[in-house]
Structures are given as C-alpha cells and as structure tokens.
Amino acid sequence: MTDSEDTFYTEDRWQNWLDRVAEEELDPENEDSARLLLNLQDDTAIAVAKVVSAYTDGRLDEGEATEEIDGIREIVLAEVDIDSEEKAMLIDGVQTSLVCVFYAAEEYVLSGAAEEGSVAEYVEAAAAAEAEEDVDAALGYLVQAGTRIIDGEELPLETVEELEYGLVSEWVNGLDSLQSAMSDPEVVEEDDS
C-alpha cells in the first residue's frame, strides 16, 4: 500500500460531511441541498472506487481490499446522531443508496464481474424481485449489476428512469455514484471555498 493511500476513508471525513448537513438549511427540492447530499454519497463511492482500483492494480490483496471496504461501510452505515428528524431521514437515504455500493465492491474483489447478464437485465430483474417483495433477491441482482459497472459497463439511463421509487431505485442511485466514481475517482471537495 502506498503511503499516500494509507487511509481510504476516515471517520473524520464522514463526520465533516455530517457537520455540513447539520449546519445547512436542507430542502431536498433545493438544488444546493440535493447537491450536498449527492456529494456526500459520491465522496463515499469515490473512496470505495479507490479501494477497488488499488486492488485491481495489485496494491491491495483480496483480504486488504475487503477489509478497507468493510471499514468504510462501518463508518458510513453507523447510526447517525443528528437532531433534525428530516435531516436524519435524508442521511438515511444516502446510507441506503450506498449499501449496494459496498456489497458490489466486495463481490467484485472476491469474485470479479458477473459473467452473465447486462446491467440493464440485472436492474430489471431487481425491480421485478422488489415487486414480488423479495428484497434480498433485488439486492443480489443489483450487486451483480454493480460488479458489471465496476468492470466498465454503463448503467442505462432509460432503465433507471423507468424505476418506481423504492429500495431498488435508491440502490441504483448508489450504483450511479459508483459508476461516476469508477470513471472519475476524484475527491469531492468538502468546502465550497
């Protein structure tokens, strides 16, 4: 592991984002508020993408990579202590979106990209599973879609736009952040200054 990448993600980094959310007047309909939440999500996806890249470049072995992903997951999915119930719900939405990102990255490290099926087919299968109330199967399909995205396949916009709002659409939102992170893994600036 290189010295500059000893730490892919820290509790302080996550806390800085949470502090920003706590300080801001958040309105999900407001573009700046939506961007802050998206940046929070993208920043985590970028950290995960950097771990996967370090693994594929041979800078991390399988065990180190899964340990790093697990460490980021523990930080980001920990219960958030925030006074505003509305802000807590918005953060929860970001956390939900990222669940699939963590599983997809871990699956990719352990097993590589899914061999069969396209991203669109997996997303459609996940939506069908959600309609049948089989949430575990839906997540499983999206994890496979995520491995294909890590491998370079695009998330088709038309498939995403057809999704009903629910867990699958939230998880796909996370995969969209992962796709952006894999193509451009630059750190999202925490400050606008």
N, C-alpha and C positions, 0 to 999 in steps of 0.2 A: 504494500500500500504506500502511496506517495505521501510525503509529509504534508503537502497542501490539502490532502483529502483524508486526513486522519478522522475527521468527523463530517459525515454527510448531512446530518441534521441534528439540531440540539433542542433541548427543552427551552432554552433562552430564545431561540429563533421563533418557536411556536408561540411562546408567551408574548413576544413582541407583537406578533400579529393579533393575538387575543387582546392585548392592551389597546391596540389601534381600534379594534372593533368596539371595545368598551367605551373608548373616548368619542367615537364618531356618532353623529345622529344618523342612524341607519334607516333607510327606507328602501326595501327591495325593488320598488318601482323606479327609484332614482339611479341613474347610470353610474354615478361615482360610488354609491353604496354597493351596487351589483359588482362593479369592478374590484372593489376592496375584497369582497368575498371570493371572487374568481381568482384574484391574485393570491389570496391565502391558499386556495386549493391548488393553483398552478405551482406555487412555490414548493408545496409538498410533493407534487407529481414530478417536479424537476429533480428533487433530492432522490426520489425513487429511480428516476431515469438514469441519474449519475451512478447509482449503485449498480444497476443493470449493465451500463456501459463499462464500468470498471470490471465487472465480471466477464463480459464478452471480450474485453481487451486483455484478460488474463491478470489484471492487477489484484483481483479478489478471487479466492476459490469459492466453490459452492457453499461451504459452511459459513465463510465470512460474509458472503453476499446475503444469504438468508438471515444471518444474524443482524446485519445492517438494516435490512428491510423490516425485520421484526422490531428492531429498536425504534425506527421511525414510526411504525404502526402504534407501538406502546405510547409514544409521546402524543401523537395526533389523535388517537382514539380514546385517550383518557378522559374521564368526566371533566367537563369544564365548569369552573366556578365563576359564573357571571351573573350579576344582579338582575339584569333585564331578561324577562322570560322570552320576549320576542327575539333578542339577540342570541340567547341560548338556543332557540329553535333554528335560527339561521346558521349558527355554528354546527348544530347537529346535522343540518342538511349537507354542509360541506363534509363533515365526517362520514356521513352515509355515502356520499359520492365517492369518497376515497377508499372505502372498503374494498371495492373491486380492483382498484389500482394495486393495493398491497398483495392481494391474492394472485392477480395476474403476473406481477413481477416475480413472486415466489415460485409460481408454477413454471414460468419461463426459465428461471435459474435451475430448477430441479428437473424439468422435463423438456425444455425447448418449446418451440412454437407448435401449436396444434397442427396435426398433419392434414386433417380433412376439414372441409367446410370453409367458407369465406367469413369475413367479419359480418357481412350483411346476414348471412344464413344463421350465424350464432345469435345475432341480435334479435332476429325474427323468432328463433326458437325460444329465446329468453322471454320475449313478450308473450308468446303462446303459453309458456310454462307459468308465467305470472297470472295470466288469465285463468289458468286452472288452479291457481293458488298454490303452486309448487315453487315456493320462493328459493329453496335450495337448488333445484334444477335450474332456475332462472339465473342464479348467481354463477352456477357451474358453467353454463353456456357463455356468460359474459366474461368469465375468467379465460375461457378458451379464445374468445374474441380478442381479449386483451393481449394474449400471447402473440396472436397474429399481428396486432397493432405494433407491439414491440419489435416484431420481425420486419416491420416496414409496410404492412398493408394499411390502406386508408379506411377510416370509419366513414361509410357513405352517408352524406348529409340527408338524402331523401329518406333513408331508412330511419334515421334519428328523428326527423320531423314528423313521421307518422306515429311515433310512440305516444301512448296515453301517459298522463302524469302518474307516476308511481315509483316503486323501488327500481324497476328496470330503467326508467328514464333518468333517475338520479345516478345510478351506477354508470350508465352510458355517458352521462355528463362528466363523470370522473375519468372515463376512458378517453374522452375528448381532450381533457387536460393532459393525460398521459401521452396521447398522440402528439400534441403540441410540444410537450417536454422532450420526447424522443427526437423530434425533428430540430428543436432549438433549445438545448438544455442550458439556457442562461438563467441566472438567478433573477427572480423578480425583486425589484427594489422595494424595500420596506418603507422607505421615505420618499415623498414626492419632491423633497428639496434637492 
